[in-house]
Amino acid sequence: MQNPFSDKYTGNEEDIVLIEKAVSGDKIALENLIRKHQDWIYNVALRMVYSPDDAKDVTQEVLVKVITKLSSFRKESSFRTWLYRIVFNYILNLRRVNAEHSRISDFDSYGAAIDSCPDNDFPESFGFKASEIIEEVKLFCMFGMLLCLSREQRLVFVLGSLFGVTDAVGAELLDISKENFRKKLSRARKDMFSFMNNRCGLMDKSNPCSCNKKASALIDSGLVNPDKLVFNRDYVRTVRELTPVTLSKFDDYISEKGNKLFSEQPFRKSPDFVIYIRRLIDSNSFREIFKFN
């Protein structure tokens, strides 16, 4: 699977061929185009809206918007740029999702919530599932941290710190200057890693917050369900395995360590949106756009 956010992305020619076939009525070409990009769109959406259900809805709505506009693609830019500008603009202008209505959507209140969560020994009764549950707690917390960034900061952070986007590609995708992208990414990293460095045990074992100590309270409160994991499932690879080997040069050790933690998050397999699209393209409105074989 090629990373479309890499500066070495070579999939544009294949994208163009698939688009030309799709707008000429080739259903298979349209499905292949969707499958090529749906996982990446979903994984960006997941980190922007927190909830897998909300991410599914966002991805589905974005894909409908994209395929209805395919015939207007004029090749004035790469398809990657055209596609992900639609994705990012949609997400940035989306009405606030459920997770963003939380009272702990800034670092001060998030830190206070962590402090108020009691430390307890992890229950031995979970046995072999213990490591899976602790990993779920870690991801639960890190995805929550992302919500403490503004939407724009969150998107820049996800692109630069998770998916290894260079300033050149980031500037192209977000339609800003390279210098502006670097400044926004530096600020987002500073805000995120300053918070983590002072309290997160993943950054420093001497810090007060430990995933295994918080797990019991989160389970008791219902925020983490050991029988229905939300974040630690449906993946076989991490983000790091799909991003460039050399992400970027970091300002300091803390940024490098924090960036590594986020890039080790799961790269989730998205729902198969092709099934949904197949039903849509049989409608009259879609037949007016595409002349499918």
Buried (B, 14 or more C-beta within 10 A) or exposed (E): EEBBBBBEBEBBEBBBEBBBBBBEEBBEBBBBBBEBBBBBBBBBBBBBBBBBEBBBBBBBEBBBEBBBEBEEBEEEBBBBBBBBBBBBBBBBEBEEBEBBEBEBBBBEEBBEEBEEBEEBEBBEEBEEEBEEBBBBBBBBBBBBBBBBBBBEBBBBBBBBBBBBBBBEBBBBBBEBEBEBBBBBBBBBBBBBBEBBBBBBBBBBEEBEBBBBBBBBBBBEEEBBEBEEBBBBBBBEEEBBEBBBEEBBEBEEEBBBBBBBBBBBBBBBBBBEBBEBBBEBBEEEEBEEBBEBE
